[in-house]
């Protein structure tokens, strides 16, 4: 089976996640803390790796990220 993402990038949302987080003036730790309130556990280091496209993102994590950022899931991909 072919991989959806070839090369070294492990996700498609890293750049947008970082942009959306910074637009809100949030640190990676604050984003991690807000995710905990919706029972999604991503540590600060993992958020860094997602933003650097070094870590994959699950569907539950996508849902949580969109929820706490107040955007649609599709907005994370734009």
C-alpha positions, 0 to 999 in steps of 0.5 A, a space after each residue: 500500500 502506498 503512503 499518503 505522505 511521502 518523504 519526511 513530512 508526517 502530517 499536513 497541518 503543522 504549518 497551519 497549526 503553528 499559525 493558528 496557535 500564534 495568532 491567538 498568542 498561545 504557547 505550545 504549553 498553553 495549547 497542550 493545557 487547553 487540549 487536556 480540558 477536552 480529554 485530548 492529551 498531547 504534550 508540549 513536545 509533541 505539539 512541537 513535533 506536529 508543527 515541525 511535521 515530524 509526528 502524525 496526528 490522529 483523528 481524535 487529535 484533529 478534532 481536539 485541536 479544531 475544537 480548542 482553536 475554535 476552527 473547523 477541521 478543514 481549516 487546519 488543512 488550509 
